[in-house]
Amino acid sequence: MTSGFGEGRSTRVQPTSDRLRSPTNLFSSLLGRFDRVGCVFGAMAAIALVLQPFVTYRPNRIASGKSVSFLAALPQTTGLVGGAIICTAILVAFSRTPILWRAIAAFAALAVLIGLIGLVPLHLVPPSNTFARVSPSSGFWLLILAFALLAADTLAKLKPGPWVRLLALAGVAAASALILCSGWLRGISILKEYASHADTFWTEATKHVELAVGSLAGAVIVGVPLGIACARLPHLRAITLPVLNVIQTIPSIAMYGLMMVPLGLLAARLPLLSELGIRGIGTAPAAIALFLYSLLPVVANTVIGLDQVSPQTSEAARGMGMSGGQRLLKVELPLATPIILTGIRIVLVQNIGLVTVAALIGGGGLGSFVFQGIGQSATDLVLLGTVPIIALAFVAAVLLDAAVDLTRGAAP
Amino acid sequence: MIEIEHVSRRFGTTLAVDDVSLTLERGTITAVVGTSGSGKSTLLRMINRLIEPSSGAIRIAGQDTASLSGEELRRGIGYVIQGHGLFPHWTVARNIATVPVLLKWEKARIDRRVSELLELLQLDATVYANKYPHQLSGGQQQRVGVARALAAEPAVLLMDEPFGALDPIIRSQAQADLLALQRRLGVTVVLVTHDMEEALHLAGHIAVMDGGKLLQFASPAELLARPKHGFVERLIGTSDRPFRLLSLRSVADAVEPGDAEGRPVPDTTTLHDALADLLWRQATSLPVMSADGAIRGRITMAAILARAGAPAVSSPPE
């Protein structure tokens, strides 16, 4: 992590006259001072700060908006001070600096951005106006993205273990919760939208998680044994995996449509099923479609996980006198676990996204805000659905990556 | 004692092992030698019934192996395979404890046995007990594999190319360790190898197999002196036969009274190494000393050369 710093310094040791003698030398010494990945993030942030609107101001919820630049969105002094801090962070991102500086710059810039965005509504909207909306615009989102990437890049360079990553996740979650609960951002349009949908938001969010995790649980309960059977029986594998592959290629909307007809007929024939909530539309077709999508990664990864157990290990287990069941439970499945968990990670992140579309057939979830928002051309409502979905997918990915690493820990 | 009686194994239309009968004495090392596809591994794996014989019977200490379940049988027989086959997700201690755990020994007894075996295999328990297999060198992994096979104190140890994955220097150390261990424990070892050198060095008896048939079963000296015409002869290689014969016998067999100049040779040295010593020093004789350092006579070039020919063991009838 300090090697970058060292290289940067080594070019500086050259005598000044020597360095200025040839233009190529000057160029390479300048190049040596740049952090290549940081340049991308820095350039992104700089463009966002200068050229992109920081917020959009709208007289009411669905009116078309007016772009407002960074400096115009904030009181003059605050804008200048905040801008200076962000510019400093951009400079740190560009140059080769110690990793700790980069981390501090990234997190400081994120904190300043959150702080500033909370101030914008107070500056732009007179207190008496309750209809006007201030939404973060491309400039704000790009700045957040650039510094979040910088933060992620510096953290990744530290190569933290799984426990440290979980701790960092908990820290980020706690900070986000604190900021949201503090009310600092209540003037921002998404939270205004939240305020008017607070009653349904948590039900839909819970439903979203339930659908994603529930269909995954079903897929694990069916998929792991099916995967074990496929690993043992080549004939079954030859049929199962292609079928699951085909299912995987059906577009999600088409899949929900396909579910509607048979389930609708079934519910019409058997009133009991319909009583239980199994109808052509609603949660049941969504859950079944998600379950079918989840099967391929779970089954395929179980098969691959069992296949990669070395034949010598299995032979040794047999030679030691383990029964078939003991071999599977004590040796083969534990050795396949990291790969099976990788499949589960794929499924969970994929499901969190796919549940969104389930709202179209009345499956509920955060997608219902997205589609309501599209229907009402209310971008803020779309974001109220989208931002939590992205956050959920992110949390799921970090959690399961850590789980994969923890199970792999013993046997890399 | 392991009695193999008219054992055959058929895979589809091919006969992998064809009517093999062998009796292996208790507390000996027997090597089964052959090229790949000779049926040697199949024969070994029929002893612990990893492969079931198609016909014939195998008895260990008088008991028919078919009278037990395969798993029970295997828990009572040590098994070492090439490349060790340690469980990568378990520590060294847990690997060694595999069979005792399957046999549901008490925890204290298992712990005691694991430390005993680590000591026996010269692995420091405080260093190695909690390491994972990938953290060990090839030689250490091989030793853990042997320790695991010996954990439940089996009377029989089956080894399938146990030294195949080791480099030459570590291999000869591992072979020496196995010999010492076998003498100490008195376990009956059946070892499969394609390396005749290894078989001659380790085994008291050698079974040569080809195409599923047992071609010859004899002591190393007998095998060198009177190899069955054809395959066995080729396997032994006629060019270094005299030298191989010399490496089976020690200086103590050829010592004669008299004096000689030079640094003494220990009487446990093989005749092969003594010959090399004589040639290197350009001497015709060297003094011989016993283990306590006393000079007990001399070894001469002539005495060694006299033992390097086939008739020295027993002359084949003309």
Interface residues (C-beta under 8 A of the other chain):
Chain A: S310 Q312 T313 E315 A316 A317 R318 G319 M320 G321 M322 S323 Q326 V331 P334 L335 A410 A411 P412
Chain B: N48 L50 G70 E71 E72 L73 R74 R75 G76 Y79 I81 Q82 G83 H84 G85 L86 F87 P88 H89 W90 T98 V99 L102 Y132 H134 R148 L158
